[in-house]
Amino acid sequence: MNHPSVGADSATVVRLFDRTAHTYDLLNDLLSLGLHRLWKRQAVASLQPQPGEQILDLCCGTGDLSLLLAEQVRPHGHVTGLDGAPTALEQARQRATKEPWLPLQFIEGDVLRPPLPPGAADGVMMAYGLRNLASVTAGLNVIRHLLKPGGRAVVLDFHRPHHPLGLQVQRSYLQGVVVPVAGMVDLEAEYTYLWQSVATFATGAEQEELARQLGFAVACHQPIAGGLMGLLKLKLPRRQP
Ligand SMILES: C[S@@+](CC[C@H](N)C(=O)[O-])C[C@H]1O[C@@H](n2cnc3c(N)ncnc32)[C@H](O)[C@@H]1O
């Protein structure tokens, strides 16, 4: 079985996530000690979804964040989760059946060629997706394309700490804990990709710079979780320059 390297095409990366979907939530809880739930709540608080708004959750995976967002925009708003992995989406839809009152749908598709109308979203969320796309610039460009003028977005992802000690801790944790634990459920090779993708991901400053070049009026990267994670906060100008 081939395992993707960083920068692989969308279909290869999505196939990897589809293979990990059945244990994704469990491993996420285990390996982050449940903290990913806190970071996702921080991301939602940063986006500030309002009742009545149209929100997109790109690279939604198994949909936990989509449900959190849908709670905020109901009753008249709507959340669309988009992902390329059918097994992850199956779980997202299953999860949503437990809260059938939430205004929510899940769509399968390539985030880099989104089957969604341009300029229609009040807000876009992308958690742990940008790093996995073939190009960070292309991912930010899609976010810009989907937002209304004045629309806002939050991108939650790993961040490489500035301090060498923090970097060493992150590397040791990902290589020495995450990969062996994933190996226990036969996903060692898949999780080796995680470290590679973190090691080559654009820094916060680079993400800010790329977003400004694409026309975002606000592009601010905030390290969280002691610098191990980051929130990139984006806002489009009300009028295109
Ligand atoms: C690390 S998971 C994150 C899932 C979820 N957002 C979370 O925070 O738990 C990354 C997700 O991005 C999806 N993905 C990666 N590249 C994609 C692409 N080009 N189009 C659609 N989905 C993609 C994968 O299928 C996977 O579900």
The ligand as a MOL file (V3000), in Angstrom:
LIG
                    3D

  0  0  0     0  0            999 V3000
M  V30 BEGIN CTAB
M  V30 COUNTS 27 29 0 0 0
M  V30 BEGIN ATOM
M  V30 1 C -6.9860 15.9050 9.9830 0
M  V30 2 S -8.5620 15.6980 9.2880 0 CHG=1
M  V30 3 C -9.4640 17.0030 10.0870 0
M  V30 4 C -10.9080 16.6750 10.2760 0
M  V30 5 C -11.7020 17.6330 11.1470 0
M  V30 6 N -11.7520 18.9650 10.5770 0
M  V30 7 C -11.1250 17.7120 12.5380 0
M  V30 8 O -10.6640 18.7860 12.9230 0
M  V30 9 O -11.1600 16.7160 13.2640 0 CHG=-1
M  V30 10 C -8.3440 16.3500 7.6600 0
M  V30 11 C -9.5330 16.1400 6.7690 0
M  V30 12 O -9.3060 16.8520 5.5550 0
M  V30 13 C -9.8440 16.1010 4.4900 0
M  V30 14 N -9.1970 16.5460 3.2490 0
M  V30 15 C -7.8690 16.6790 3.0080 0
M  V30 16 N -7.6640 17.1640 1.7620 0
M  V30 17 C -8.8960 17.3210 1.2080 0
M  V30 18 C -9.3630 17.7930 -0.0440 0
M  V30 19 N -8.5170 18.2090 -0.9980 0
M  V30 20 N -10.6880 17.8450 -0.2570 0
M  V30 21 C -11.5610 17.4350 0.6930 0
M  V30 22 N -11.1820 16.9950 1.9100 0
M  V30 23 C -9.8680 16.9330 2.1600 0
M  V30 24 C -9.5690 14.6510 4.8500 0
M  V30 25 O -10.4180 13.7590 4.1860 0
M  V30 26 C -9.7720 14.6970 6.3730 0
M  V30 27 O -11.0880 14.3040 6.7130 0
M  V30 END ATOM
M  V30 BEGIN BOND
M  V30 1 1 1 2
M  V30 2 1 2 3
M  V30 3 1 2 10
M  V30 4 1 3 4
M  V30 5 1 4 5
M  V30 6 1 5 6
M  V30 7 1 5 7
M  V30 8 2 7 8
M  V30 9 1 7 9
M  V30 10 1 10 11
M  V30 11 1 11 12
M  V30 12 1 11 26
M  V30 13 1 12 13
M  V30 14 1 13 14
M  V30 15 1 13 24
M  V30 16 1 14 15
M  V30 17 1 14 23
M  V30 18 2 15 16
M  V30 19 1 16 17
M  V30 20 1 17 18
M  V30 21 2 17 23
M  V30 22 1 18 19
M  V30 23 2 18 20
M  V30 24 1 20 21
M  V30 25 2 21 22
M  V30 26 1 22 23
M  V30 27 1 24 25
M  V30 28 1 24 26
M  V30 29 1 26 27
M  V30 END BOND
M  V30 END CTAB
M  END
